[in-house]
């Protein structure tokens, strides 16, 4: 099936979201519309639509002008089995003792590794991104330093790879939450594929806004691999839900964004424990005072 994309950028979040909603009313109708903050520190937003028929270029031009966006770039995607392509090209990832792999690489799991099965079709959180690697490596270091968290949450869990990693090395169940219902379904599928049912519990929630998370607090360790803005907004809630002496592992940050996030968490009652930069991405580990 031929697929067309139409992509643009603009400087205002409200306008970006409004443009995304307006695109959904187009004819031919897009099969999907995405609105994302561009992770380069510019504050700009990307709006994209996916179509199975060539989109109406005149309608897109009117929309871009109406919402102050750049002209749409329209592309035709080749008819490729992307999942098969990704499976061929993505190699397993080692992050500390953790080994993240797809089922096609099951024969490559090293002896003694903590294995985490994440299929290439499962989108963000396959372990190849510097933010996921950074969080796994930070978890491995905390464990090596003698930390054994009894109560762990993974906020914005995506594939739940971080929650599953904690459940593999520590004895108690882990709570994993995501604001997106599809992500929660993916997380639950991964938990089942890894034989961790009952060990990782997945819920749909924005931040800590769920009865299970409220009941389980205070936490000894919280992962949040999301974005700079949501992380800063989450700092007061994080302080309210992490116990004294507990840790947070934060990522989804560009290197130049790390100081702002660190400042927000220090202001909320945390102390920087360590920082690791992997390429253009930063992972922070902070300890609750």
LINJO-V404407 format. One record per pair of residues at least 12 apart in sequence whose C-alpha atoms are under 7 Angstrom apart, sorted by the first residue. I is the first residue (numbers start at 1). J is the second residue. Records with the same first field share a line. If there is no record, write none. Layout:
I=J  J
This chain:
1=79
2=52  77  78  79
3=50  51  52  76  77
4=50  51  52  53  54  74  75  76  77
5=48  49  50  51  74  75  76
6=48  49  50  72  73  74  75
7=47  48  49  72  73  74
8=46  47  48  69  70  71  72  73
9=44  45  46  47  69  70
10=44  45  46  68  69  70
11=43  44  45
12=44  45
13=45
15=67
16=35  45  47
17=35
19=67
20=33  34  35  47
28=53  55
30=49  50  51
31=50  51
32=49  50
33=48  49  50
34=47  48  49
35=47  48
60=72
83=120  121
86=120
87=120
93=127  128
95=133  136  137
96=137  140
97=113  114  140
98=113  114  115
99=113  114  115  116
100=115  116  117  118  127
101=116  117  118
102=117  118  119  120
103=117  119
116=194
117=194
118=190
122=159  186
124=158  159
125=158  159  161
130=278  281
131=225  251  252  281  282  283
134=276  278  283
135=249  251  283
136=162
148=170
149=220  221
150=172  220
151=172  174  219  220  221
152=174  175  219  220  221  222
153=174  175  176  221  222  223
154=175  176  177  222  223  224
155=176  177  178  207  223  224
156=177  178  179  224  225  226
157=176  177  178
158=178  183  187
159=183  186  187  190
160=176  187
163=176  200
164=200
167=199  200
173=199  200
174=199  200  201
175=200  201  202
176=200  201  202  203
177=202  203  204  205
178=203  204  205  206
179=204  205  206
180=204
181=204
184=202  203  204
187=202
188=202
217=241  242
218=241  242  243
219=241  242  243  246
220=242  243  246  247
221=246  247  248
222=247  248  249
223=248  249  250
224=249  250  251
225=250  251  252
226=251  252
227=252  253
228=252  253  257  261
232=261  264
235=264  265  268
236=268
239=268  269
242=288
243=288
244=288  289
245=287  288  289
246=287  288
247=285  286  287  288
248=285  286  287
249=284  285  286
250=283  284  285
251=282  283  284
253=281  282
254=280  281  282
255=277  280  281  282
258=282
269=288  289
270=286  287  288  289
271=286  287  288  289
272=285  286  287
273=285  286  287
274=286
